[in-house]
């Protein structure tokens, strides 16, 4: 049996932000959106809605402004997988379109606990 290593769970604050912004684009309550839901198949996001979601995320996470939409949505397109991808972009190497090389996530517009 060839088990793949599990990816760590995305930062809860980042996941909450993504759920909040996805709900905003869909005009739904955030409580109706979960991390295992597929953005397109389960939630019904189309290409225009994905662009809106990216725009909302760029406002709250400015380092995403230089990340092309296809680069952001590569791979499994669940809410949780996208939150993990955003987290890796934050923690990844510095460079064009990348956030600072740090494990912390700075999110604008969220209360600090």
N, C-alpha and C positions, 0 to 999 in steps of 0.2 A: 504494500500500500504506500503510495507516494503522497504524503500529506503536505499541503502548501502551508507555509507559515501564515498565521492570521495577522492581518493588519491591525494596528492598535486603533481603538475607538477614537473618533474625532473629538476634538476639544468640545465640551458641552456648550460653551459660549458661542463658538463658531457654528455648531450645529443649530443652536437656537436662532442665531442670526439668519442662517440659510432658510430655515423653516419659516421664520417671520417674513422674509422677503419673497419666498415662493408663495406663501399665502397671500401676500399683498398683490402679486401679479395675477393670481387666480381669483382674487376677491373672495377668499375663504377664511375661515377661522384657523389659526395656526394649529389648534388642537386636532384638526382633521388631517394633518400631514405628519407622516412618520418617516423615520430614516430608511426604512426598507422599501418605500414606494419609489417606483420608477418615474422619473420626471415626465417622460413622454407617454409611456404605455398606461401607467396607473393614474397619473395626475392630468394628463392631456395637454401638457405644454407643447405648443407648436413653435416654429422657428421665430415668429415675432415675439412670443412670450419669452423665449430663451434670451432674445436680445434685451427685452425689458428687464429680465432677471439679472442679466450681466450688468446692465446700467445701474440698477439698484445696488448690486453688490459693489460696483466700482465706487459709488458714493460712500459706502460704509467701509470699504476696504480699498483705499486708493492704489495700493500696489498692483491691483488687477487691471488697471487702465491699459497697460501695455501687453496684456496677455490676450492673444487672439481667442475668439470664442471656441474654435475647434480644439485649441490647446487646453482650454479649460474643461471641456466636456469629453475628453478622450477616455475610453474605457466604459465601465459600468456606470450607467447614468441614474443611480438611485440617489436620493437625497443624502443619505449617509456617505455614499462613495464620493459624491461631489464635495461634501464637507471635509472628508479625508484628503481629497485632492487640493482643496484650498489650504489646508493645514500644511501639506507637503510643499506647496508653493511658498508659504511663509517661512518654513524651516529650511528650504533648499538653499543651494548656493546663491550668493548675491550675483546679480547680473541683470541685463535688460529683461524687464517683465517679471522679475522675481522680487520677493520681499526680502527684508533683511535676514541674514543668517542667524536666526534666533528661534527658540522653541516657543516663545510667548507670542500670543496673537493679540494684536491691537485692533480693536473694533471700535469704530466711532459710532456714537448714537446709542450705545448700550450702557446701562448703569453699571458702575463698578461695585463689585460685591465687597 
